[in-house]
Amino acid sequence: MNLHEYQGREILNSFSIQVPDGRLAFSPEEAVKVAKIIFKKTKKNSLVIKAQIHAGGRGKAGGIQIAKNLDEVYEKSQKILGKFLITSQTSKKGKLVRKILLSEDVYFSELNPPTEYYLSILLNRDIEKNIILYSQEGGVNVENISTKNGNKIYTEVIDPILGLQLFQTRKIGLNLGIHNNESLKNFSIFLFSLYKAYITSDALLLEINPLIKTFNQKFIPVDVKIILDDNALFRHKKYDLIHERDDLNAIEREAVEAKLNFLKLEGNVGCMVNGAGLAMATMDMIKSCGGIPANFLDIGGSADRERVEKAFYLILKDKSVKTILINIFGGIVRCDTVAEGIVNSYSKINHDIEIPVVVRLQGTNEKIAKKLIKKSLLPIYFTDTLKEAADKIQEILYKRSS
């Protein structure tokens, strides 16, 4: 689960990591009230307005603005709130900004500008260990470092038993160009706290860009991105309860409420599959036969008839879908349960379903499932193999395009 920047700051602050003072606002009027508090508390003549969306690249897209007085706070908040922000990490439509974070400006010293770094902690699945990825260069152009100068990016592998060690924090600090003893000591304390925050919060990624070193040798994360492991959310009820669905469309929101793993894609073939691996293989098959997956939909291993009905109904609500492929391997989820869910979905929808449906069911009770679908007399194409399903999808798409 992606956290907003302000939520990431809350986590870091709970581990005694100094973060810039900041508060949320949901309207320009509220932004002005918040700005008065920040100006008074920090005694600085500027603050930062930051759009809170689940996407990087906000700075280049205009989602991060500097305001030097209350009039600018109102004006710039009004330009950001309620608008769709398009970045390199969003769709062409962009993401709607519903809230902003007004934050203390830590770039306040022109005579002694802070030094910027990039630092992240993440799980490397290939070696099954956490790593720290870091660079002397941070900021809005950090993506260009790997292509222009890859040797400026360092990695440090963390032993899962021993955890982060002191010699590693010093090594990372020296590679970042931190040589002052006081600075190295402060950096080690900071990095130990950061790694503890990463482990304790069950994060898959904790990224700071930029991390700055101030003139008084303090390390402050200016921007933080945290992704939590969905499987561990039961240990973090606070974030589970506020699992925001602002970025989800109506169909995705319904899927979350129905406990379906659903992701909308820009395609024309709706998919319903059980198991993430089978879903990925099915999507590859759709691409190979000339189609484009319209969604990722995994009904899971414990799906019942009602969940199958809901999944099928959600696919039908997507107007971009031209045909549907249902590919189920019946294990815990029996094939006849899936067949009953499909047939029931047809009966509950008042208007005729004009979208062709291709079904491949193999496993427990597949013969019973095939009889149920044939008996229903519904316009469903039943196939025995994935190759037959692919050929049928290709045929349907060809007819619809001609």
C-alpha positions as CSV (number, residue, x, y, z in Angstrom):
1,M,0.0,0.0,0.0
2,N,1.4,3.4,-1.0
3,L,1.4,6.0,1.7
4,H,1.2,9.7,1.1
5,E,4.2,11.9,2.0
6,Y,2.6,13.2,5.2
7,Q,1.9,9.7,6.4
8,G,5.5,8.7,5.7
9,R,6.7,11.7,7.7
10,E,4.5,10.6,10.6
11,I,6.3,7.2,10.6
12,L,9.7,8.7,10.5
13,N,8.8,11.2,13.2
14,S,7.7,8.3,15.5
15,F,11.2,7.0,15.3
16,S,12.8,10.3,16.4
17,I,13.8,11.3,12.9
18,Q,13.6,15.1,12.4
19,V,11.2,16.0,9.5
20,P,10.2,19.4,8.3
21,D,7.2,20.8,10.1
22,G,4.1,20.4,8.0
23,R,0.3,20.2,8.0
24,L,-2.5,19.2,5.7
25,A,-5.0,21.5,4.0
26,F,-8.0,20.6,1.8
27,S,-8.9,24.1,0.6
28,P,-7.2,27.4,-0.2
29,E,-8.9,29.0,2.8
30,E,-7.6,26.2,5.1
31,A,-4.2,26.5,3.5
32,V,-4.0,30.1,4.6
33,K,-4.9,29.2,8.2
34,V,-2.3,26.5,8.2
35,A,0.3,28.8,6.7
36,K,-0.1,31.4,9.5
37,I,0.7,28.6,12.0
38,I,3.8,27.5,10.1
39,F,5.1,31.0,9.5
40,K,4.7,31.8,13.2
41,K,6.3,28.6,14.4
42,T,9.3,28.4,12.0
43,K,9.9,32.2,11.8
44,K,10.7,31.8,8.1
45,N,9.5,33.9,5.3
46,S,8.6,31.0,2.9
47,L,7.0,27.6,2.9
48,V,6.4,24.7,0.5
49,I,3.1,23.6,-0.9
50,K,3.1,20.0,-2.0
51,A,0.4,18.1,-3.8
52,Q,-0.4,14.8,-2.0
53,I,-0.9,12.1,-4.7
54,H,0.6,8.6,-5.2
55,A,3.1,9.5,-7.8
56,G,6.6,10.9,-8.2
57,G,7.7,13.7,-10.4
58,R,5.5,16.3,-8.7
59,G,8.1,19.0,-8.7
60,K,8.6,19.0,-12.5
61,A,4.8,18.9,-13.0
62,G,4.1,21.9,-10.9
63,G,2.8,20.0,-7.9
64,I,5.4,21.5,-5.5
65,Q,5.4,25.3,-5.1
66,I,7.1,27.9,-2.9
67,A,5.0,30.5,-1.3
68,K,6.5,33.6,0.4
69,N,3.3,35.2,1.8
70,L,-0.3,34.4,2.6
71,D,-1.5,35.8,-0.8
72,E,0.8,33.4,-2.6
73,V,-0.3,30.5,-0.4
74,Y,-3.9,31.1,-1.4
75,E,-3.2,31.6,-5.1
76,K,-0.9,28.6,-5.5
77,S,-3.1,26.3,-3.4
78,Q,-6.0,27.2,-5.6
79,K,-4.0,26.3,-8.7
80,I,-3.1,22.8,-7.3
81,L,-6.2,21.7,-5.4
82,G,-8.9,20.1,-7.4
83,K,-6.7,19.8,-10.5
84,F,-5.4,16.7,-12.2
85,L,-1.6,16.6,-11.9
86,I,0.1,14.8,-14.7
87,T,3.6,13.5,-14.0
88,S,5.9,10.9,-15.5
89,Q,4.4,8.3,-13.2
90,T,0.7,9.0,-13.8
91,S,-1.6,8.2,-16.7
92,K,-2.3,10.8,-19.4
93,K,-5.3,11.9,-17.3
94,G,-3.2,12.4,-14.3
95,K,-4.2,12.2,-10.6
96,L,-6.7,14.5,-8.9
97,V,-5.2,16.5,-6.0
98,R,-7.6,16.5,-3.1
99,K,-5.2,17.6,-0.4
100,I,-2.0,19.5,-0.1
101,L,0.8,19.4,2.5
102,L,2.1,22.8,3.6
103,S,5.6,22.3,4.8
104,E,8.4,24.2,6.4
105,D,11.0,25.4,3.8
106,V,14.3,23.8,4.8
107,Y,16.2,25.6,2.0
108,F,16.4,28.8,4.0
109,S,20.1,29.5,3.9
110,E,21.4,31.0,0.7
111,L,24.9,31.4,2.2
112,N,25.0,27.8,3.3
113,P,22.8,25.8,1.0
114,P,22.2,22.2,2.2
115,T,23.8,19.2,0.5
116,E,21.4,16.9,-1.3
117,Y,21.6,13.1,-1.3
118,Y,19.4,10.2,-2.5
119,L,18.8,7.3,-0.2
120,S,16.3,4.4,-0.2
121,I,15.8,1.1,1.6
122,L,14.1,-1.7,-0.3
123,L,13.7,-5.5,-0.7
124,N,15.8,-7.1,-3.4
125,R,13.8,-10.1,-4.3
126,D,16.6,-11.7,-6.4
127,I,18.9,-12.1,-3.3
128,E,16.0,-12.1,-0.8
129,K,17.7,-9.4,1.3
130,N,17.1,-5.7,2.0
131,I,19.5,-3.3,0.4
132,I,20.3,0.4,0.8
133,L,20.5,2.2,-2.5
134,Y,22.1,5.7,-2.3
135,S,23.8,8.4,-4.3
136,Q,25.7,11.7,-3.7
137,E,23.2,13.3,-6.1
138,G,19.6,13.8,-5.1
139,G,16.7,15.9,-6.2
140,V,14.3,16.1,-9.1
141,N,16.8,14.8,-11.7
142,V,17.8,11.7,-9.7
143,E,16.3,9.4,-12.4
144,N,19.0,10.6,-14.9
145,I,21.9,9.4,-12.7
146,S,21.6,5.7,-13.7
147,T,21.7,6.5,-17.4
148,K,24.3,9.2,-17.4
149,N,26.6,8.1,-14.6
150,G,25.7,4.7,-13.1
151,N,28.9,4.5,-11.0
152,K,27.5,7.3,-8.8
153,I,24.9,4.9,-7.5
154,Y,25.9,2.6,-4.6
155,T,24.3,-0.3,-2.9
156,E,24.8,-1.9,0.5
157,V,23.3,-5.4,1.2
158,I,21.9,-5.9,4.8
159,D,22.2,-9.3,6.4
160,P,18.7,-10.3,7.5
161,I,20.1,-11.9,10.7
162,L,22.6,-9.3,11.8
163,G,20.8,-6.3,10.5
164,L,22.4,-2.9,9.7
165,Q,25.9,-2.7,11.2
166,L,27.9,0.4,12.3
167,F,30.7,-0.2,9.8
168,Q,28.0,-0.1,7.0
169,T,26.6,3.2,8.1
170,R,30.1,4.7,8.1
171,K,30.9,3.2,4.7
172,I,27.7,4.6,3.3
173,G,28.4,8.0,4.8
174,L,32.0,8.1,3.4
175,N,30.7,7.1,-0.1
176,L,28.3,10.0,0.2
177,G,31.2,12.3,0.9
178,I,30.5,12.8,4.6
179,H,33.9,12.9,6.2
180,N,33.4,15.2,9.2
181,N,33.3,13.0,12.4
182,E,30.3,14.8,13.9
183,S,28.5,14.5,10.6
184,L,29.3,10.8,10.3
185,K,28.1,10.2,13.9
186,N,24.8,12.1,13.1
187,F,24.4,10.2,9.9
188,S,24.9,6.8,11.6
189,I,22.2,7.6,14.2
190,F,19.9,8.8,11.4
191,L,20.4,5.7,9.3
192,F,19.9,3.3,12.2
193,S,16.6,5.0,13.0
194,L,15.6,5.0,9.4
195,Y,16.3,1.2,9.0
196,K,14.4,0.5,12.2
197,A,11.4,2.5,10.8
198,Y,11.6,0.5,7.6
199,I,11.6,-2.9,9.4
200,T,9.1,-2.0,12.0
201,S,6.5,-0.6,9.6
202,D,6.8,-3.7,7.3
203,A,7.8,-1.5,4.4
204,L,8.7,-2.8,0.9
205,L,10.3,0.6,0.0
206,L,11.4,3.6,2.0
207,E,12.7,6.3,-0.3
208,I,14.1,9.7,0.6
209,N,14.8,12.2,-2.2
210,P,16.3,14.4,-1.3
211,L,17.9,13.8,2.0
212,I,19.7,17.0,3.0
213,K,22.6,17.8,5.3
214,T,22.1,21.2,6.8
215,F,24.8,23.8,7.7
216,N,24.7,22.5,11.3
217,Q,25.4,18.9,10.3
218,K,21.8,17.6,10.7
219,F,20.2,15.2,8.3
220,I,16.6,15.9,7.2
221,P,14.4,13.9,4.8
222,V,12.7,16.5,2.7
223,D,10.6,14.1,0.7
224,V,9.7,10.6,1.8
225,K,7.9,7.8,-0.1
226,I,6.9,4.6,1.8
227,I,5.2,1.5,0.4
228,L,3.9,-0.9,3.0
229,D,3.4,-4.7,2.5
230,D,-0.3,-5.3,2.1
231,N,0.1,-8.7,3.8
232,A,1.2,-6.9,7.0
233,L,-1.5,-4.3,7.2
234,F,-3.2,-6.2,10.0
235,R,-0.2,-5.1,12.1
236,H,-0.8,-1.4,11.1
237,K,-4.5,-0.8,11.7
238,K,-4.0,2.9,11.5
239,Y,-3.0,2.8,7.9
240,D,-5.3,0.0,7.1
241,L,-8.3,2.0,8.3
242,I,-7.2,5.1,6.3
243,H,-6.5,3.0,3.2
244,E,-7.3,5.8,0.9
245,R,-9.1,5.1,-2.3
246,D,-8.8,8.6,-3.8
247,D,-6.8,7.3,-6.8
248,L,-9.2,4.5,-7.6
249,N,-12.0,4.7,-10.1
250,A,-15.5,3.5,-9.3
251,I,-14.8,-0.1,-10.5
252,E,-11.6,-0.4,-8.6
253,R,-13.2,0.9,-5.4
254,E,-16.0,-1.7,-5.7
255,A,-13.3,-4.4,-6.2
256,V,-11.5,-3.3,-3.0
257,E,-14.7,-3.5,-1.0
258,A,-15.4,-7.0,-2.5
259,K,-11.8,-8.1,-1.6
260,L,-10.9,-8.7,-5.2
261,N,-7.4,-8.0,-6.5
262,F,-8.3,-5.7,-9.4
263,L,-6.3,-3.2,-11.4
264,K,-7.7,-1.3,-14.3
265,L,-5.5,-1.3,-17.5
266,E,-5.8,0.4,-20.9
267,G,-7.0,-2.6,-22.9
268,N,-9.9,-4.4,-24.6
269,V,-9.9,-7.9,-23.2
270,G,-11.4,-8.4,-19.7
271,C,-9.7,-11.0,-17.6
272,M,-10.9,-13.1,-14.6
273,V,-8.3,-15.5,-13.2
274,N,-7.5,-17.2,-9.9
275,G,-3.9,-16.8,-8.9
276,A,-1.5,-14.0,-9.6
277,G,0.9,-16.2,-11.6
278,L,-1.9,-17.5,-13.8
279,A,-3.2,-14.0,-14.2
280,M,0.2,-12.8,-15.5
281,A,0.5,-15.8,-17.9
282,T,-3.1,-15.1,-19.1
283,M,-2.3,-11.5,-19.8
284,D,0.8,-12.5,-21.7
285,M,-1.3,-14.8,-23.8
286,I,-3.8,-12.1,-24.6
287,K,-1.0,-9.9,-25.8
288,S,0.4,-12.6,-28.0
289,C,-2.9,-13.1,-29.8
290,G,-3.3,-9.4,-30.6
291,G,-5.4,-8.3,-27.7
292,I,-4.6,-5.9,-24.8
293,P,-5.6,-6.8,-21.2
294,A,-8.3,-4.4,-19.9
295,N,-7.6,-5.4,-16.3
296,F,-5.8,-7.5,-13.8
297,L,-8.3,-9.5,-11.8
298,D,-7.4,-12.2,-9.4
299,I,-10.4,-13.7,-7.6
300,G,-8.1,-15.5,-5.2
301,G,-8.0,-19.0,-3.9
302,S,-11.0,-18.7,-1.5
303,A,-13.5,-17.1,-3.9
304,D,-17.1,-18.2,-3.5
305,R,-20.0,-17.9,-6.0
306,E,-20.9,-14.4,-4.8
307,R,-17.3,-13.1,-5.4
308,V,-17.3,-14.7,-8.9
309,E,-20.5,-12.9,-9.7
310,K,-19.1,-9.6,-8.5
311,A,-15.9,-10.0,-10.4
312,F,-17.8,-10.8,-13.6
313,Y,-20.1,-7.9,-13.1
314,L,-17.2,-5.5,-12.5
315,I,-15.6,-6.5,-15.9
316,L,-18.9,-5.9,-17.6
317,K,-19.1,-2.3,-16.3
318,D,-15.9,-1.5,-18.1
319,K,-17.0,0.1,-21.4
320,S,-13.6,-0.5,-23.1
321,V,-14.0,-4.3,-22.8
322,K,-14.7,-6.0,-26.2
323,T,-14.5,-9.6,-25.0
324,I,-13.9,-11.4,-21.7
325,L,-11.6,-14.3,-21.0
326,I,-12.2,-16.4,-17.8
327,N,-9.3,-18.7,-17.1
328,I,-9.6,-20.7,-13.9
329,F,-7.6,-23.6,-12.5
330,G,-10.0,-25.4,-10.2
331,G,-8.3,-26.3,-6.9
332,I,-9.7,-24.7,-3.8
333,V,-12.0,-22.7,-6.0
334,R,-14.1,-25.4,-7.8
335,C,-14.9,-25.0,-11.5
336,D,-18.6,-25.5,-10.9
337,T,-18.6,-22.7,-8.3
338,V,-17.1,-20.4,-11.0
339,A,-19.7,-21.6,-13.6
340,E,-22.6,-21.0,-11.2
341,G,-21.3,-17.4,-10.5
342,I,-21.1,-16.7,-14.3
343,V,-24.6,-18.0,-15.0
344,N,-26.0,-16.2,-12.0
345,S,-24.4,-12.9,-13.2
346,Y,-26.2,-13.2,-16.5
347,S,-29.6,-13.8,-14.8
348,K,-29.1,-10.8,-12.5
349,I,-28.4,-8.3,-15.3
350,N,-31.6,-7.1,-16.9
351,H,-30.2,-6.2,-20.3
352,D,-28.6,-8.7,-22.7
353,I,-24.8,-9.1,-22.4
354,E,-23.4,-8.5,-25.9
355,I,-19.8,-9.0,-25.0
356,P,-18.5,-12.4,-26.1
357,V,-17.2,-14.5,-23.2
358,V,-14.5,-17.2,-23.5
359,V,-14.2,-19.6,-20.6
360,R,-11.5,-22.1,-19.8
361,L,-12.0,-24.1,-16.7
362,Q,-9.7,-27.0,-15.6
363,G,-9.5,-28.8,-12.4
364,T,-12.0,-29.8,-9.7
365,N,-15.5,-30.4,-11.1
366,E,-14.6,-29.1,-14.6
367,K,-17.1,-31.6,-16.2
368,I,-19.9,-30.4,-14.0
369,A,-19.0,-26.8,-14.8
370,K,-19.1,-27.5,-18.5
371,K,-22.5,-29.1,-18.2
372,L,-23.8,-26.1,-16.2
373,I,-22.7,-23.6,-18.9
374,K,-24.0,-25.7,-21.8
375,K,-27.3,-26.2,-20.0
376,S,-27.7,-22.4,-19.5
377,L,-27.8,-21.9,-23.3
378,L,-25.9,-18.6,-22.8
379,P,-23.5,-17.2,-25.5
380,I,-20.4,-18.5,-23.8
381,Y,-17.5,-20.2,-25.6
382,F,-16.1,-23.0,-23.6
383,T,-12.6,-24.1,-24.3
384,D,-10.4,-26.9,-23.0
385,T,-6.9,-25.5,-23.5
386,L,-5.2,-22.1,-23.2
387,K,-4.3,-22.3,-26.9
388,E,-8.0,-22.8,-27.9
389,A,-8.9,-19.8,-25.7
390,A,-6.2,-17.7,-27.4
391,D,-7.4,-18.6,-30.8
392,K,-11.0,-17.8,-29.9
393,I,-10.1,-14.4,-28.5
394,Q,-8.1,-13.7,-31.7
395,E,-11.1,-14.6,-33.8
396,I,-13.5,-12.5,-31.8
397,L,-11.2,-9.4,-31.9
398,Y,-10.7,-9.9,-35.7
399,K,-14.5,-10.0,-36.3
400,R,-15.1,-6.9,-34.1
401,S,-12.4,-4.9,-35.9
402,S,-13.5,-5.8,-39.4
